Amino acid sequence: MNNMKIQSARKATHTWLAGKIKCGNCGYALMSIFNPSGRQYLRCTKRLDNKSCSGCGKIITSELEAVVYQQMVKKLKDFKTLTGRKKAAKISPKLAAKRLELAQVESEIEKLLDTLTGASPVLLSYANSKIEELDARRQSIANEIAKLSADAVPMEKMESISGYLDDWENVSFEDKRQVVDALITVIRATNEKVEIEWKI
């Protein structure tokens, strides 16, 4: 009888942005709550908990949803134009940039190794520390590429997402959440600005 019950994971019901929206000031989750008039507003959970954040200001949930929807439509349009022009539908711009950065770092390492033949002990010591530094960077970029590749959205899924955005008013709440999850990593919001970190 004294065993504490663990609450099962609750599904979002107030906004399809749930789980993605963070306070633009402290980074804590924003929660959609009703005011006495029945309108939904977003509130910083850290401010609600202990007042240690100044909060996100007055953000009406439906207005933020409208802004994010418009940005998703624009982002998908830009993405399709870019991939169509470059015929690189399976590679996101972010992933392509990271691969280029990795190639540059590997090139620097190779150049350093080429200069080591007959090098003095002082030069060898310098080169070794520089190579270690570059290798750590190379590993970090490789990890980012692996993550971006895992998160990459297949073009077939892009087509279905595009279809959902075209008929957004009739799309189910759960499907809206899946679209947001496929396109967006996080949304940082205050009443003055909205920053969206994209997966594409």
C-alpha positions as CSV (number, residue, x, y, z in Angstrom):
1,M,0.0,0.0,0.0
2,N,2.9,2.3,0.8
3,N,4.6,1.8,-2.6
4,M,4.8,5.0,-4.6
5,K,3.1,4.9,-8.0
6,I,5.0,6.2,-10.9
7,Q,2.9,8.2,-13.3
8,S,2.8,6.9,-16.8
9,A,4.1,9.1,-19.6
10,R,1.4,11.7,-20.4
11,K,0.7,12.6,-24.0
12,A,0.6,16.3,-25.0
13,T,-3.0,17.5,-25.4
14,H,-2.8,21.4,-25.5
15,T,-0.3,22.1,-28.3
16,W,1.4,20.1,-31.1
17,L,4.6,22.0,-30.2
18,A,4.8,20.3,-26.8
19,G,8.3,18.9,-26.1
20,K,9.9,21.2,-28.7
21,I,9.3,24.6,-27.2
22,K,11.8,26.0,-24.7
23,C,12.0,29.3,-22.9
24,G,14.3,31.7,-24.8
25,N,15.7,33.0,-21.6
26,C,16.5,29.9,-19.5
27,G,16.1,26.9,-21.8
28,Y,13.4,25.2,-19.7
29,A,10.3,23.8,-21.3
30,L,7.4,26.0,-22.0
31,M,4.0,24.7,-20.9
32,S,0.7,25.7,-22.5
33,I,-1.9,26.6,-19.9
34,F,-5.4,28.1,-19.9
35,N,-6.1,31.5,-18.4
36,P,-9.5,32.2,-16.8
37,S,-10.9,33.5,-20.2
38,G,-10.1,30.1,-21.7
39,R,-7.3,31.3,-23.9
40,Q,-4.0,29.2,-24.0
41,Y,-0.7,30.9,-23.1
42,L,2.8,29.6,-22.9
43,R,4.5,29.8,-19.5
44,C,8.1,29.0,-18.5
45,T,8.1,25.9,-16.2
46,K,11.2,27.2,-14.3
47,R,9.3,30.5,-13.6
48,L,6.2,28.6,-12.6
49,D,8.3,26.3,-10.3
50,N,10.5,28.8,-8.4
51,K,10.4,32.2,-10.1
52,S,14.2,32.0,-10.8
53,C,13.6,32.9,-14.5
54,S,12.2,36.2,-15.8
55,G,9.9,34.1,-18.1
56,C,9.2,34.2,-21.8
57,G,6.7,37.1,-21.6
58,K,3.2,36.9,-23.0
59,I,3.1,34.2,-25.8
60,I,-0.4,33.1,-27.0
61,T,-0.1,29.4,-27.9
62,S,-2.1,29.7,-31.1
63,E,0.0,32.6,-32.4
64,L,3.2,30.7,-31.9
65,E,1.8,27.7,-33.6
66,A,0.9,29.9,-36.6
67,V,4.4,31.3,-36.7
68,V,6.0,27.9,-36.6
69,Y,3.6,26.5,-39.2
70,Q,4.6,29.4,-41.6
71,Q,8.3,28.8,-40.9
72,M,7.9,25.1,-41.6
73,V,6.2,25.8,-45.0
74,K,9.0,28.3,-45.9
75,K,11.8,25.9,-44.7
76,L,10.4,23.0,-46.7
77,K,10.0,25.1,-49.8
78,D,13.6,26.3,-49.5
79,F,14.8,22.8,-48.8
80,K,13.1,21.4,-51.9
81,T,14.4,24.2,-54.1
82,L,17.9,23.7,-52.8
83,T,17.9,19.9,-53.2
84,G,16.3,20.2,-56.6
85,R,18.9,22.6,-57.8
86,K,21.8,20.6,-56.5
87,K,20.3,17.2,-57.2
88,A,21.4,16.3,-53.7
89,A,18.0,15.3,-52.3
90,K,19.4,13.0,-49.7
91,I,22.0,15.4,-48.2
92,S,20.9,18.3,-46.1
93,P,22.9,21.6,-46.3
94,K,24.1,21.1,-42.7
95,L,25.3,17.6,-43.4
96,A,27.1,18.7,-46.6
97,A,28.8,21.6,-44.7
98,K,30.1,19.2,-42.0
99,R,31.4,16.7,-44.6
100,L,33.3,19.6,-46.2
101,E,34.7,20.7,-42.8
102,L,35.8,17.1,-42.2
103,A,37.6,16.9,-45.5
104,Q,39.5,20.2,-44.7
105,V,40.6,18.9,-41.3
106,E,41.8,15.6,-42.8
107,S,43.7,17.6,-45.5
108,E,45.4,19.7,-42.8
109,I,46.5,16.5,-40.9
110,E,47.9,15.0,-44.2
111,K,49.9,18.2,-44.9
112,L,51.4,18.1,-41.4
113,L,52.4,14.5,-41.7
114,D,54.1,15.2,-45.1
115,T,56.3,17.9,-43.4
116,L,57.6,15.5,-40.7
117,T,60.2,13.8,-42.8
118,G,63.6,14.8,-41.4
119,A,62.0,17.3,-38.9
120,S,63.8,18.5,-35.8
121,P,62.7,17.3,-32.4
122,V,61.2,20.8,-31.7
123,L,59.2,20.7,-34.9
124,L,58.1,17.1,-34.2
125,S,56.8,18.1,-30.8
126,Y,54.9,21.0,-32.3
127,A,53.5,18.9,-35.1
128,N,52.4,16.1,-32.7
129,S,50.4,18.5,-30.5
130,K,48.8,20.1,-33.6
131,I,47.9,16.7,-35.0
132,E,46.3,15.6,-31.7
133,E,44.3,18.8,-31.7
134,L,43.2,18.3,-35.3
135,D,42.4,14.6,-34.7
136,A,40.1,15.6,-31.7
137,R,38.3,18.0,-34.0
138,R,38.1,15.4,-36.7
139,Q,36.5,13.0,-34.3
140,S,34.0,15.6,-33.1
141,I,33.0,16.5,-36.7
142,A,32.7,12.7,-37.5
143,N,30.3,12.3,-34.5
144,E,28.2,15.2,-35.7
145,I,28.0,13.8,-39.2
146,A,26.9,10.4,-37.8
147,K,24.2,12.1,-35.7
148,L,23.0,14.3,-38.7
149,S,23.0,11.2,-40.9
150,A,20.9,9.3,-38.4
151,D,18.5,12.3,-38.1
152,A,18.3,12.8,-41.9
153,V,14.8,12.8,-43.2
154,P,14.3,10.6,-46.4
155,M,12.9,12.4,-49.4
156,E,9.9,10.1,-49.5
157,K,9.0,11.4,-45.9
158,M,9.6,15.0,-47.1
159,E,6.9,14.4,-49.7
160,S,4.4,13.2,-47.1
161,I,5.3,16.1,-44.8
162,S,4.7,18.5,-47.6
163,G,1.3,16.9,-48.1
164,Y,0.5,17.3,-44.4
165,L,1.5,21.0,-44.5
166,D,-0.7,21.6,-47.6
167,D,-3.8,20.3,-45.6
168,W,-2.7,21.4,-42.1
169,E,-6.2,22.3,-40.9
170,N,-7.4,18.7,-41.4
171,V,-4.3,16.9,-40.1
172,S,-4.7,15.1,-36.8
173,F,-3.0,16.4,-33.6
174,E,-0.7,13.4,-33.4
175,D,0.4,13.7,-37.1
176,K,1.1,17.4,-36.5
177,R,3.4,16.4,-33.7
178,Q,5.2,13.9,-35.9
179,V,5.7,16.5,-38.6
180,V,7.2,18.9,-36.0
181,D,9.4,16.1,-34.7
182,A,10.7,15.3,-38.2
183,L,11.6,18.9,-39.1
184,I,12.5,20.6,-35.8
185,T,15.1,19.9,-33.1
186,V,14.1,22.7,-30.7
187,I,12.2,26.0,-30.6
188,R,13.4,28.8,-28.3
189,A,10.8,31.4,-27.7
190,T,10.1,34.7,-25.9
191,N,7.5,37.3,-26.7
192,E,10.2,39.2,-28.6
193,K,11.8,36.5,-30.7
194,V,11.5,32.9,-31.9
195,E,14.5,30.8,-32.8
196,I,14.0,27.4,-34.6
197,E,16.8,24.8,-34.7
198,W,16.1,22.7,-37.8
199,K,16.9,19.0,-38.6
200,I,17.1,19.8,-42.3
